Amino acid sequence: MDNTEELPLPLPESSDLHEIVREQELRRIYRYLYQRRDDPPTTVEIEGYLAEITGEHHSQRGRRVRQLYPFFWIDKIPNGRRPRYYLRARKPPRPEGPRVDRKTRAQVLQPQRCAMCGRTPLGDGVKLDVDHKLPQEWGGTNDIENLQPLCEECNNGKKDHFRTYDPFVEQIRQAATYDEPQRRIGELLLAFGTDEWIRSDVISIVASAKLYQEDWQRRMRDVRFIGWDYKYKRKTEGGRVRTYYRLTKSAPWPGNIIAAIKLEAARRGKKSSLDDDA
């Protein structure tokens, strides 16, 4: 299907929209954009609208409009320092990747336990799905090493979260292709730039794209030996503490990344994660 095709917009309160956009705040943003098609709003106006209906004001909430980009054509209209956002049309659904064959599916589901929450069909009445650790849209395969059992609730939650990164899907796919986990991590940070925070689970998945990294945080710290740097912050979400990272400094990749990290670590008299591989 031609990805330039435009489909009719669903009504704000329709079941079609609920199926496309599961998060309530994003549906609120959609409704406001839909109502303002004749007078497209700025992010500041979107923030004001959300504050009015929720009673809570948080700066940067208006930026969440871009989380609708994977599903809708939204034009950015120049307007000084604050562009306006015009909701134009719905995008066609993305084609699904190849299905997991029945034998592999049975192998993945054999443990009969959700890999995220630990619940089981017999003990908790959940239904298990086969999940791609690295999503197919990000270049993930149907190899059994990239598959895991997740209950429907965890699987849907993961999909909803990962959809927020769809504007960066091509950059993520590219970052996942590099051989060294340090470069996969660095290229991912670079793809999001110095303004975007990336949640740790996304970094972990891309770091393990070609070979599972048991301690990907140490691989991440390795990039500081070759001129890269980043910040991190922690947020409590749904009762869990999540860590987010943001790039602050990048540098050209050396010809031999592994050798360069070891050499600089030795020069500083510090230990890198690569010392464990020697």
N, C-alpha and C positions, 0 to 999 in steps of 0.2 A: 504493500500500500504506500502510495506517495505520501511522504511525511510533511508535504506542504498542504495536504487536504484539510479543509475546514469543515467542521461539523457544527450543527446548531448547538447553542448554549442550553444547558439544562436549567430549569427553573430553580431559584434559590432553595425552596423547601421540598424539592422533588426527591423521590427515592433514587433517581439516577445520580443526583449530586452526592447523596450520602454514600453511594457505592463508589464513586470516584474519589471523594474527599472525606476521610473518616474523622479527621480532627475538627472539633467544634469551632475553634478559633479561626481556622482556615476557611470553614464554611461561612463564618461571619464576614471575613474579608471578601470572599467571593460575592456574598449578597450585596455588600456595599459597592463593589466594583460594578456589579450587574445593574444596580439602581442608578449609578452615576455614569452610565455609558454616554450620556449626552454632555456630561461635564466631568471628565475623568479626574479623580482625586490625586493628590500628592501623598507621599508616605506620612507626612505630618497630619494630613486630614484623616488618613486611615487610623493613625494612632489616636486621634481625638474621638473618632467614632467608636473605637473599641473601648476607650476609657469611659465614654458616656454610657454604653450599654452594660459594662462589667463593673463600673465603679472603681477600677484600678487603672492607674496610668504608669506605663513602662515605656521608656524611650526605646527606640529601635524596633518596636513591635510592627511598625509599618513595613519594615524590610521583609517581613515574612511573606509579602506578596509574591516574591520570587519562588516560594515553595509551591506555588500553583503553576509555575512554568511547565512542568512535565505534562500537564493535563490540558492547558489552555494557551491559546495565542494571546499574549498580553503585550501591546505595543507601548514602548516608552516614548512619550511625547516630550520634546525639549520644552523647558519652562524655567529658564534661569538655572539656579542651583538646585531646584526641586522639580524634577520631571514629573509629569502626570502619567498615570497608568490606565490605559484603555483596554478593557476586556473585549476582545474581538470575536473569538470563536473557540470551539473545543477542538483539541487535537485528536487525531485518530488513535485508538489503542495501539500500543506497541505489540508486534507479533511475538508470540511466546517462542522460547528456544526449544530444542529437541527434548522430548520426554525421556524420563528415566525408565529404563526397561524393567520388567517385572522382577527379574532375578535380582538386580541391583537394589530395587526398592525393598524387597524382602530382607536383604542383608542389612540395609540401613535401619529398618524398623525393628530388627530382631531384638535389640536390647529392651524394647517396650518401655522406654522412659524418655521424657523430654530432656534434651541436652541443656536447656536453659533453666527450667524451673524444677525439674526432677519428678514431675507428676507422671503417673502411669495410667493407662486405660483401665486396668482392673481395679486399682486402688482409688483412683480419683475420677474415673469416668470421662477422661479426656480422649480426644481423637488426635492421633499423631499424623503429621505430614512430613514428607521428605523435603528438607530445606537445603538450598545451596549456600554454603558458608560464604563464598565469594559469588555474589549474584551473577546470573548469566549475562545481565546487561553490562556488568563490569568485566566480562571476559571469563567468568567462571564456567567450568565444564561439568559434565556428568560423571567424572571420575569419582569413585567411591570416597577418596580422600577429601573431596570437596562437598560431601553430603553428610547430613546429620538429621536425627529425628527431632522434630519440634511439635509441641501441641499447637492446636489452631490459634489459641490466644497469643502465645509467644511468637508464632510465625507471622501472624497479622501485625503484631506490634513491631516486629523487626522490619517488615516490609514498609509500614507507614513511616518509620524513622528513616530508612534508607532512601525512600522516595524524596526526602528533603534534599538529598544530594544529587538528584537527577540533572540539575543545571550543569553539573561538573562531571557527568558520566564519561565523556570522552577523555577527560584528563585522568580520571580514575583508571579507566581501561588501559591508558598508556603507561601510567605509573606501575601497574601490576605486571607489565611485560618484562621489566628489567631483572637481571639475574641476581644482583646482590640485594638482600633485604634492606640494607642501609640506603641504597639508591631508591628502592621502591618507596621507602618512608620519606626521603627527601623530596622526591618528585611529587609525591602526594601533597606534602606541605606547600611546595612551590605552586602547585596547580590551584590551591585555594588562596594563595597570596597572603599579604600581611594584614588583611582586614577580616578574614573568615576563620572562625574557630572550628576545629574538627574533633569529633568525639573519639575517644580512645578505641572503641570497638571497631570503628571504621579503619583506623590506622593498623590495628592488630590484624584485621582480615587481609588488608593489602600487603602488610609485611609478610604474611604467611602464604601469599598467593602461589608461590612455586614450591616452597618447602616450609612446613609448619615451624614457627618460631616460638619455642616454649617461653622465652623471656624476651619478647620483642622490645620492651622498654630499654634493655641494655643495648640492643642493636640501634635503637633510636639515639641513645646517648653517644654512640660511636660517631655520629655525623658531626658532633661538636669538635672532634679532633681534626676535621678537614675544613673548618671555616664556616660551618652552618650553626645556627642557633634558633631557639624557639622559647616561647613562654607557655605556661600552662595554668589552668584554673580549675577549681572543683565546684560542682553545682549539685544540689540535692534535687533529684527528679523521681517522683513516685516512690519516695522512701529510700531510694538508692543514691549513693554519691557517685556522680559521673565526673570523669576528668576530660577536659578539652585542651587542645594544643593549637598554637598559632605561630607561624613562621615569623621570625624577626630578622633573620640574616641568611643569605644563601651565598654560594661560591661555586666556581666551575668544578666539575668532577675530575679528579685525577685519572690518569690512564689506568692505573691499577688501584682501585679503591681500597681493597683489603690491605695491600702492602702500605699504602699511604697512612691508613688509620693506625696500623701497628707501629710504623716508624714514628709518627707524631706522639703516640701514647708512650713509647719508650723514651722519646726526647723529654717529655714532661715528667717522666718517672711515675706514670699512672698506669692503671690496668684497664684494658678495653675488654669487651666481651669476646673478642677474637683470641685472647690469650687462652681461653678455655678450649679453643678448637685446635690448639697447637699439638 
